[in-house]
Amino acid sequence: MRFFRRLMIVTLLTVFFGTGIAAAVGYERYEVSNAAEATPAAKPAPSPDLGKAIREASFLDKYPAVIDQVVFFVKDILGQFGITKPKAP
């Protein structure tokens, strides 16, 4: 009987708190006056230059920075094992 009572108490507490948390998720009030002032964001006009549009879409200018980060990461890993240390002449 004690086991059943404890099980029921735990179950009821779980249901009580679970439903309260589920009901509270995402609950937020918005001011009506602020909603009227919001303006929709406009999309910029497409670029007439095809080459410039391709460069912007492919992130070609960011590749060297990514390669540098990868090289430093690999050097750091290898340096932890003593592999990248220069040899004495």
Jmol script that loads the backbone (N, CA, C; Angstrom):
load data "model"
ATOM      1  N   MET A   1       0.814  -1.192   0.000  1.00  0.00           N
ATOM      2  CA  MET A   1       0.000   0.000   0.000  1.00  0.00           C
ATOM      3  C   MET A   1       0.864   1.266   0.000  1.00  0.00           C
ATOM      4  N   ARG A   2       1.998   1.240   0.739  1.00  0.00           N
ATOM      5  CA  ARG A   2       2.882   2.400   0.758  1.00  0.00           C
ATOM      6  C   ARG A   2       3.461   2.665  -0.631  1.00  0.00           C
ATOM      7  N   PHE A   3       3.836   1.592  -1.294  1.00  0.00           N
ATOM      8  CA  PHE A   3       4.400   1.734  -2.629  1.00  0.00           C
ATOM      9  C   PHE A   3       3.379   2.372  -3.576  1.00  0.00           C
ATOM     10  N   PHE A   4       2.143   1.915  -3.511  1.00  0.00           N
ATOM     11  CA  PHE A   4       1.093   2.460  -4.368  1.00  0.00           C
ATOM     12  C   PHE A   4       0.845   3.937  -4.049  1.00  0.00           C
ATOM     13  N   ARG A   5       0.846   4.297  -2.786  1.00  0.00           N
ATOM     14  CA  ARG A   5       0.617   5.693  -2.395  1.00  0.00           C
ATOM     15  C   ARG A   5       1.770   6.582  -2.886  1.00  0.00           C
ATOM     16  N   ARG A   6       2.993   6.133  -2.715  1.00  0.00           N
ATOM     17  CA  ARG A   6       4.147   6.898  -3.188  1.00  0.00           C
ATOM     18  C   ARG A   6       4.124   7.042  -4.706  1.00  0.00           C
ATOM     19  N   LEU A   7       3.774   5.978  -5.379  1.00  0.00           N
ATOM     20  CA  LEU A   7       3.687   6.007  -6.837  1.00  0.00           C
ATOM     21  C   LEU A   7       2.627   7.005  -7.294  1.00  0.00           C
ATOM     22  N   MET A   8       1.494   7.032  -6.628  1.00  0.00           N
ATOM     23  CA  MET A   8       0.427   7.962  -6.986  1.00  0.00           C
ATOM     24  C   MET A   8       0.842   9.412  -6.713  1.00  0.00           C
ATOM     25  N   ILE A   9       1.532   9.650  -5.594  1.00  0.00           N
ATOM     26  CA  ILE A   9       1.978  11.012  -5.275  1.00  0.00           C
ATOM     27  C   ILE A   9       2.981  11.497  -6.320  1.00  0.00           C
ATOM     28  N   VAL A  10       3.940  10.649  -6.665  1.00  0.00           N
ATOM     29  CA  VAL A  10       4.932  11.019  -7.671  1.00  0.00           C
ATOM     30  C   VAL A  10       4.258  11.250  -9.021  1.00  0.00           C
ATOM     31  N   THR A  11       3.309  10.398  -9.374  1.00  0.00           N
ATOM     32  CA  THR A  11       2.598  10.549 -10.639  1.00  0.00           C
ATOM     33  C   THR A  11       1.797  11.842 -10.668  1.00  0.00           C
ATOM     34  N   LEU A  12       1.082  12.145  -9.613  1.00  0.00           N
ATOM     35  CA  LEU A  12       0.282  13.367  -9.572  1.00  0.00           C
ATOM     36  C   LEU A  12       1.161  14.615  -9.607  1.00  0.00           C
ATOM     37  N   LEU A  13       2.278  14.600  -8.869  1.00  0.00           N
ATOM     38  CA  LEU A  13       3.178  15.744  -8.916  1.00  0.00           C
ATOM     39  C   LEU A  13       3.785  15.936 -10.308  1.00  0.00           C
ATOM     40  N   THR A  14       4.131  14.836 -10.945  1.00  0.00           N
ATOM     41  CA  THR A  14       4.688  14.906 -12.294  1.00  0.00           C
ATOM     42  C   THR A  14       3.667  15.470 -13.272  1.00  0.00           C
ATOM     43  N   VAL A  15       2.441  14.999 -13.191  1.00  0.00           N
ATOM     44  CA  VAL A  15       1.390  15.503 -14.079  1.00  0.00           C
ATOM     45  C   VAL A  15       1.114  16.975 -13.793  1.00  0.00           C
ATOM     46  N   PHE A  16       1.042  17.345 -12.516  1.00  0.00           N
ATOM     47  CA  PHE A  16       0.760  18.722 -12.150  1.00  0.00           C
ATOM     48  C   PHE A  16       1.832  19.672 -12.671  1.00  0.00           C
ATOM     49  N   PHE A  17       3.102  19.369 -12.381  1.00  0.00           N
ATOM     50  CA  PHE A  17       4.175  20.243 -12.828  1.00  0.00           C
ATOM     51  C   PHE A  17       4.396  20.160 -14.335  1.00  0.00           C
ATOM     52  N   GLY A  18       4.206  18.979 -14.901  1.00  0.00           N
ATOM     53  CA  GLY A  18       4.384  18.823 -16.345  1.00  0.00           C
ATOM     54  C   GLY A  18       3.388  19.633 -17.137  1.00  0.00           C
ATOM     55  N   THR A  19       2.138  19.621 -16.723  1.00  0.00           N
ATOM     56  CA  THR A  19       1.138  20.404 -17.447  1.00  0.00           C
ATOM     57  C   THR A  19       1.350  21.898 -17.227  1.00  0.00           C
ATOM     58  N   GLY A  20       1.779  22.281 -16.036  1.00  0.00           N
ATOM     59  CA  GLY A  20       2.046  23.696 -15.790  1.00  0.00           C
ATOM     60  C   GLY A  20       3.189  24.206 -16.631  1.00  0.00           C
ATOM     61  N   ILE A  21       4.245  23.414 -16.743  1.00  0.00           N
ATOM     62  CA  ILE A  21       5.396  23.818 -17.554  1.00  0.00           C
ATOM     63  C   ILE A  21       5.022  23.839 -19.029  1.00  0.00           C
ATOM     64  N   ALA A  22       4.257  22.846 -19.477  1.00  0.00           N
ATOM     65  CA  ALA A  22       3.849  22.791 -20.880  1.00  0.00           C
ATOM     66  C   ALA A  22       2.948  23.963 -21.229  1.00  0.00           C
ATOM     67  N   ALA A  23       2.101  24.373 -20.304  1.00  0.00           N
ATOM     68  CA  ALA A  23       1.204  25.497 -20.573  1.00  0.00           C
ATOM     69  C   ALA A  23       1.964  26.819 -20.558  1.00  0.00           C
ATOM     70  N   ALA A  24       3.043  26.905 -19.799  1.00  0.00           N
ATOM     71  CA  ALA A  24       3.780  28.156 -19.681  1.00  0.00           C
ATOM     72  C   ALA A  24       4.789  28.363 -20.796  1.00  0.00           C
ATOM     73  N   VAL A  25       5.141  27.327 -21.527  1.00  0.00           N
ATOM     74  CA  VAL A  25       6.155  27.454 -22.573  1.00  0.00           C
ATOM     75  C   VAL A  25       5.614  28.314 -23.710  1.00  0.00           C
ATOM     76  N   GLY A  26       6.358  29.313 -24.056  1.00  0.00           N
ATOM     77  CA  GLY A  26       5.996  30.154 -25.187  1.00  0.00           C
ATOM     78  C   GLY A  26       4.966  31.212 -24.865  1.00  0.00           C
ATOM     79  N   TYR A  27       4.567  31.357 -23.630  1.00  0.00           N
ATOM     80  CA  TYR A  27       3.567  32.352 -23.276  1.00  0.00           C
ATOM     81  C   TYR A  27       4.244  33.701 -23.118  1.00  0.00           C
ATOM     82  N   GLU A  28       3.882  34.642 -23.969  1.00  0.00           N
ATOM     83  CA  GLU A  28       4.477  35.966 -23.903  1.00  0.00           C
ATOM     84  C   GLU A  28       3.448  36.975 -24.396  1.00  0.00           C
ATOM     85  N   ARG A  29       3.346  38.082 -23.688  1.00  0.00           N
ATOM     86  CA  ARG A  29       2.400  39.120 -24.082  1.00  0.00           C
ATOM     87  C   ARG A  29       3.125  40.191 -24.891  1.00  0.00           C
ATOM     88  N   TYR A  30       2.447  40.688 -25.885  1.00  0.00           N
ATOM     89  CA  TYR A  30       2.985  41.745 -26.720  1.00  0.00           C
ATOM     90  C   TYR A  30       2.126  42.988 -26.576  1.00  0.00           C
ATOM     91  N   GLU A  31       2.769  44.137 -26.561  1.00  0.00           N
ATOM     92  CA  GLU A  31       2.044  45.403 -26.507  1.00  0.00           C
ATOM     93  C   GLU A  31       1.394  45.659 -27.863  1.00  0.00           C
ATOM     94  N   VAL A  32       0.169  46.075 -27.867  1.00  0.00           N
ATOM     95  CA  VAL A  32      -0.540  46.337 -29.113  1.00  0.00           C
ATOM     96  C   VAL A  32       0.037  47.569 -29.802  1.00  0.00           C
ATOM     97  N   SER A  33       0.467  48.572 -29.057  1.00  0.00           N
ATOM     98  CA  SER A  33       1.002  49.790 -29.664  1.00  0.00           C
ATOM     99  C   SER A  33       2.315  49.510 -30.404  1.00  0.00           C
ATOM    100  N   ASN A  34       3.136  48.596 -29.912  1.00  0.00           N
ATOM    101  CA  ASN A  34       4.397  48.266 -30.577  1.00  0.00           C
ATOM    102  C   ASN A  34       4.174  47.471 -31.851  1.00  0.00           C
ATOM    103  N   ALA A  35       3.111  46.697 -31.908  1.00  0.00           N
ATOM    104  CA  ALA A  35       2.858  45.880 -33.091  1.00  0.00           C
ATOM    105  C   ALA A  35       2.525  46.753 -34.294  1.00  0.00           C
ATOM    106  N   ALA A  36       1.874  47.892 -34.075  1.00  0.00           N
ATOM    107  CA  ALA A  36       1.509  48.768 -35.187  1.00  0.00           C
ATOM    108  C   ALA A  36       2.727  49.483 -35.753  1.00  0.00           C
ATOM    109  N   GLU A  37       3.753  49.710 -34.946  1.00  0.00           N
ATOM    110  CA  GLU A  37       4.935  50.435 -35.392  1.00  0.00           C
ATOM    111  C   GLU A  37       5.903  49.562 -36.185  1.00  0.00           C
ATOM    112  N   ALA A  38       5.769  48.269 -36.081  1.00  0.00           N
ATOM    113  CA  ALA A  38       6.692  47.364 -36.774  1.00  0.00           C
ATOM    114  C   ALA A  38       6.488  47.468 -38.280  1.00  0.00           C
ATOM    115  N   THR A  39       7.603  47.512 -39.002  1.00  0.00           N
ATOM    116  CA  THR A  39       7.532  47.572 -40.458  1.00  0.00           C
ATOM    117  C   THR A  39       8.170  46.313 -41.018  1.00  0.00           C
ATOM    118  N   PRO A  40       7.615  45.774 -42.075  1.00  0.00           N
ATOM    119  CA  PRO A  40       8.206  44.564 -42.653  1.00  0.00           C
ATOM    120  C   PRO A  40       9.556  44.875 -43.287  1.00  0.00           C
ATOM    121  N   ALA A  41      10.470  43.939 -43.183  1.00  0.00           N
ATOM    122  CA  ALA A  41      11.806  44.114 -43.753  1.00  0.00           C
ATOM    123  C   ALA A  41      11.749  43.939 -45.257  1.00  0.00           C
ATOM    124  N   ALA A  42      12.386  44.819 -45.984  1.00  0.00           N
ATOM    125  CA  ALA A  42      12.408  44.746 -47.442  1.00  0.00           C
ATOM    126  C   ALA A  42      13.648  43.981 -47.885  1.00  0.00           C
ATOM    127  N   LYS A  43      13.492  43.183 -48.901  1.00  0.00           N
ATOM    128  CA  LYS A  43      14.628  42.448 -49.459  1.00  0.00           C
ATOM    129  C   LYS A  43      15.420  43.373 -50.374  1.00  0.00           C
ATOM    130  N   PRO A  44      16.742  43.288 -50.326  1.00  0.00           N
ATOM    131  CA  PRO A  44      17.529  44.149 -51.215  1.00  0.00           C
ATOM    132  C   PRO A  44      17.370  43.715 -52.670  1.00  0.00           C
ATOM    133  N   ALA A  45      17.572  44.646 -53.549  1.00  0.00           N
ATOM    134  CA  ALA A  45      17.453  44.348 -54.975  1.00  0.00           C
ATOM    135  C   ALA A  45      18.570  43.395 -55.386  1.00  0.00           C
ATOM    136  N   PRO A  46      18.293  42.465 -56.297  1.00  0.00           N
ATOM    137  CA  PRO A  46      19.340  41.527 -56.731  1.00  0.00           C
ATOM    138  C   PRO A  46      20.464  42.261 -57.466  1.00  0.00           C
ATOM    139  N   SER A  47      21.659  41.720 -57.333  1.00  0.00           N
ATOM    140  CA  SER A  47      22.834  42.323 -57.951  1.00  0.00           C
ATOM    141  C   SER A  47      22.803  42.090 -59.462  1.00  0.00           C
ATOM    142  N   PRO A  48      23.053  43.128 -60.259  1.00  0.00           N
ATOM    143  CA  PRO A  48      23.045  42.927 -61.711  1.00  0.00           C
ATOM    144  C   PRO A  48      24.300  42.209 -62.208  1.00  0.00           C
ATOM    145  N   ASP A  49      25.371  42.219 -61.418  1.00  0.00           N
ATOM    146  CA  ASP A  49      26.621  41.594 -61.824  1.00  0.00           C
ATOM    147  C   ASP A  49      26.605  40.122 -61.414  1.00  0.00           C
ATOM    148  N   LEU A  50      26.645  39.216 -62.377  1.00  0.00           N
ATOM    149  CA  LEU A  50      26.581  37.781 -62.095  1.00  0.00           C
ATOM    150  C   LEU A  50      27.802  37.306 -61.324  1.00  0.00           C
ATOM    151  N   GLY A  51      28.988  37.798 -61.675  1.00  0.00           N
ATOM    152  CA  GLY A  51      30.206  37.393 -60.974  1.00  0.00           C
ATOM    153  C   GLY A  51      30.183  37.792 -59.513  1.00  0.00           C
ATOM    154  N   LYS A  52      29.714  39.010 -59.247  1.00  0.00           N
ATOM    155  CA  LYS A  52      29.628  39.477 -57.866  1.00  0.00           C
ATOM    156  C   LYS A  52      28.605  38.657 -57.090  1.00  0.00           C
ATOM    157  N   ALA A  53      27.499  38.330 -57.729  1.00  0.00           N
ATOM    158  CA  ALA A  53      26.470  37.529 -57.067  1.00  0.00           C
ATOM    159  C   ALA A  53      26.988  36.135 -56.728  1.00  0.00           C
ATOM    160  N   ILE A  54      27.775  35.541 -57.610  1.00  0.00           N
ATOM    161  CA  ILE A  54      28.332  34.212 -57.357  1.00  0.00           C
ATOM    162  C   ILE A  54      29.344  34.270 -56.212  1.00  0.00           C
ATOM    163  N   ARG A  55      30.193  35.324 -56.190  1.00  0.00           N
ATOM    164  CA  ARG A  55      31.159  35.465 -55.098  1.00  0.00           C
ATOM    165  C   ARG A  55      30.453  35.634 -53.751  1.00  0.00           C
ATOM    166  N   GLU A  56      29.373  36.406 -53.719  1.00  0.00           N
ATOM    167  CA  GLU A  56      28.630  36.599 -52.479  1.00  0.00           C
ATOM    168  C   GLU A  56      27.948  35.309 -52.028  1.00  0.00           C
ATOM    169  N   ALA A  57      27.482  34.521 -52.978  1.00  0.00           N
ATOM    170  CA  ALA A  57      26.772  33.287 -52.632  1.00  0.00           C
ATOM    171  C   ALA A  57      27.716  32.166 -52.229  1.00  0.00           C
ATOM    172  N   SER A  58      28.953  32.161 -52.731  1.00  0.00           N
ATOM    173  CA  SER A  58      29.853  31.039 -52.474  1.00  0.00           C
ATOM    174  C   SER A  58      30.849  31.297 -51.349  1.00  0.00           C
ATOM    175  N   PHE A  59      30.931  32.508 -50.830  1.00  0.00           N
ATOM    176  CA  PHE A  59      31.837  32.845 -49.738  1.00  0.00           C
ATOM    177  C   PHE A  59      33.301  32.551 -50.096  1.00  0.00           C
ATOM    178  N   LEU A  60      33.693  32.843 -51.319  1.00  0.00           N
ATOM    179  CA  LEU A  60      35.072  32.587 -51.738  1.00  0.00           C
ATOM    180  C   LEU A  60      36.080  33.398 -50.936  1.00  0.00           C
ATOM    181  N   ASP A  61      35.690  34.566 -50.463  1.00  0.00           N
ATOM    182  CA  ASP A  61      36.620  35.391 -49.708  1.00  0.00           C
ATOM    183  C   ASP A  61      36.863  34.848 -48.307  1.00  0.00           C
ATOM    184  N   LYS A  62      36.030  33.927 -47.838  1.00  0.00           N
ATOM    185  CA  LYS A  62      36.187  33.377 -46.494  1.00  0.00           C
ATOM    186  C   LYS A  62      36.963  32.059 -46.471  1.00  0.00           C
ATOM    187  N   TYR A  63      37.235  31.468 -47.623  1.00  0.00           N
ATOM    188  CA  TYR A  63      37.965  30.199 -47.652  1.00  0.00           C
ATOM    189  C   TYR A  63      39.353  30.285 -47.036  1.00  0.00           C
ATOM    190  N   PRO A  64      40.163  31.320 -47.301  1.00  0.00           N
ATOM    191  CA  PRO A  64      41.495  31.374 -46.679  1.00  0.00           C
ATOM    192  C   PRO A  64      41.439  31.394 -45.150  1.00  0.00           C
ATOM    193  N   ALA A  65      40.479  32.082 -44.588  1.00  0.00           N
ATOM    194  CA  ALA A  65      40.360  32.128 -43.126  1.00  0.00           C
ATOM    195  C   ALA A  65      39.992  30.752 -42.578  1.00  0.00           C
ATOM    196  N   VAL A  66      39.122  30.043 -43.266  1.00  0.00           N
ATOM    197  CA  VAL A  66      38.732  28.701 -42.812  1.00  0.00           C
ATOM    198  C   VAL A  66      39.922  27.752 -42.918  1.00  0.00           C
ATOM    199  N   ILE A  67      40.681  27.852 -43.993  1.00  0.00           N
ATOM    200  CA  ILE A  67      41.854  26.990 -44.163  1.00  0.00           C
ATOM    201  C   ILE A  67      42.883  27.285 -43.071  1.00  0.00           C
ATOM    202  N   ASP A  68      43.088  28.573 -42.742  1.00  0.00           N
ATOM    203  CA  ASP A  68      44.016  28.927 -41.660  1.00  0.00           C
ATOM    204  C   ASP A  68      43.563  28.339 -40.331  1.00  0.00           C
ATOM    205  N   GLN A  69      42.285  28.398 -40.049  1.00  0.00           N
ATOM    206  CA  GLN A  69      41.777  27.841 -38.794  1.00  0.00           C
ATOM    207  C   GLN A  69      42.010  26.337 -38.731  1.00  0.00           C
ATOM    208  N   VAL A  70      41.780  25.645 -39.851  1.00  0.00           N
ATOM    209  CA  VAL A  70      41.995  24.196 -39.882  1.00  0.00           C
ATOM    210  C   VAL A  70      43.471  23.876 -39.684  1.00  0.00           C
ATOM    211  N   VAL A  71      44.364  24.649 -40.336  1.00  0.00           N
ATOM    212  CA  VAL A  71      45.801  24.408 -40.202  1.00  0.00           C
ATOM    213  C   VAL A  71      46.247  24.619 -38.759  1.00  0.00           C
ATOM    214  N   PHE A  72      45.794  25.703 -38.122  1.00  0.00           N
ATOM    215  CA  PHE A  72      46.170  25.955 -36.730  1.00  0.00           C
ATOM    216  C   PHE A  72      45.632  24.869 -35.810  1.00  0.00           C
ATOM    217  N   PHE A  73      44.434  24.366 -36.102  1.00  0.00           N
ATOM    218  CA  PHE A  73      43.859  23.305 -35.286  1.00  0.00           C
ATOM    219  C   PHE A  73      44.696  22.032 -35.401  1.00  0.00           C
ATOM    220  N   VAL A  74      45.078  21.662 -36.632  1.00  0.00           N
ATOM    221  CA  VAL A  74      45.878  20.450 -36.837  1.00  0.00           C
ATOM    222  C   VAL A  74      47.252  20.620 -36.204  1.00  0.00           C
ATOM    223  N   LYS A  75      47.849  21.825 -36.337  1.00  0.00           N
ATOM    224  CA  LYS A  75      49.148  22.067 -35.703  1.00  0.00           C
ATOM    225  C   LYS A  75      49.054  21.940 -34.193  1.00  0.00           C
ATOM    226  N   ASP A  76      47.970  22.443 -33.625  1.00  0.00           N
ATOM    227  CA  ASP A  76      47.787  22.359 -32.184  1.00  0.00           C
ATOM    228  C   ASP A  76      47.681  20.905 -31.735  1.00  0.00           C
ATOM    229  N   ILE A  77      46.913  20.108 -32.469  1.00  0.00           N
ATOM    230  CA  ILE A  77      46.756  18.684 -32.125  1.00  0.00           C
ATOM    231  C   ILE A  77      48.101  17.970 -32.239  1.00  0.00           C
ATOM    232  N   LEU A  78      48.822  18.207 -33.336  1.00  0.00           N
ATOM    233  CA  LEU A  78      50.118  17.558 -33.519  1.00  0.00           C
ATOM    234  C   LEU A  78      51.143  18.069 -32.514  1.00  0.00           C
ATOM    235  N   GLY A  79      51.042  19.354 -32.138  1.00  0.00           N
ATOM    236  CA  GLY A  79      51.961  19.918 -31.164  1.00  0.00           C
ATOM    237  C   GLY A  79      51.802  19.301 -29.778  1.00  0.00           C
ATOM    238  N   GLN A  80      50.614  18.835 -29.482  1.00  0.00           N
ATOM    239  CA  GLN A  80      50.391  18.182 -28.197  1.00  0.00           C
ATOM    240  C   GLN A  80      51.152  16.863 -28.085  1.00  0.00           C
ATOM    241  N   PHE A  81      51.445  16.251 -29.235  1.00  0.00           N
ATOM    242  CA  PHE A  81      52.202  15.007 -29.244  1.00  0.00           C
ATOM    243  C   PHE A  81      53.675  15.241 -29.566  1.00  0.00           C
ATOM    244  N   GLY A  82      54.072  16.511 -29.741  1.00  0.00           N
ATOM    245  CA  GLY A  82      55.473  16.830 -30.009  1.00  0.00           C
ATOM    246  C   GLY A  82      55.895  16.580 -31.430  1.00  0.00           C
ATOM    247  N   ILE A  83      54.980  16.480 -32.357  1.00  0.00           N
ATOM    248  CA  ILE A  83      55.315  16.164 -33.741  1.00  0.00           C
ATOM    249  C   ILE A  83      55.744  17.402 -34.525  1.00  0.00           C
ATOM    250  N   THR A  84      55.218  18.576 -34.177  1.00  0.00           N
ATOM    251  CA  THR A  84      55.515  19.779 -34.961  1.00  0.00           C
ATOM    252  C   THR A  84      56.720  20.558 -34.440  1.00  0.00           C
ATOM    253  N   LYS A  85      57.377  20.097 -33.409  1.00  0.00           N
ATOM    254  CA  LYS A  85      58.539  20.830 -32.893  1.00  0.00           C
ATOM    255  C   LYS A  85      59.695  20.724 -33.886  1.00  0.00           C
ATOM    256  N   PRO A  86      60.391  21.834 -34.131  1.00  0.00           N
ATOM    257  CA  PRO A  86      61.514  21.790 -35.093  1.00  0.00           C
ATOM    258  C   PRO A  86      62.665  20.963 -34.543  1.00  0.00           C
ATOM    259  N   LYS A  87      63.335  20.252 -35.451  1.00  0.00           N
ATOM    260  CA  LYS A  87      64.469  19.418 -35.050  1.00  0.00           C
ATOM    261  C   LYS A  87      65.720  20.273 -34.917  1.00  0.00           C
ATOM    262  N   ALA A  88      66.577  19.933 -33.998  1.00  0.00           N
ATOM    263  CA  ALA A  88      67.832  20.668 -33.797  1.00  0.00           C
ATOM    264  C   ALA A  88      68.792  20.351 -34.940  1.00  0.00           C
ATOM    265  N   PRO A  89      69.534  21.375 -35.459  1.00  0.00           N
ATOM    266  CA  PRO A  89      70.478  21.102 -36.578  1.00  0.00           C
ATOM    267  C   PRO A  89      71.712  20.372 -36.142  1.00  0.00           C
TER     268      PRO A  89
END
end "model"
wireframe off; spacefill off
backbone 0.3
color backbone group
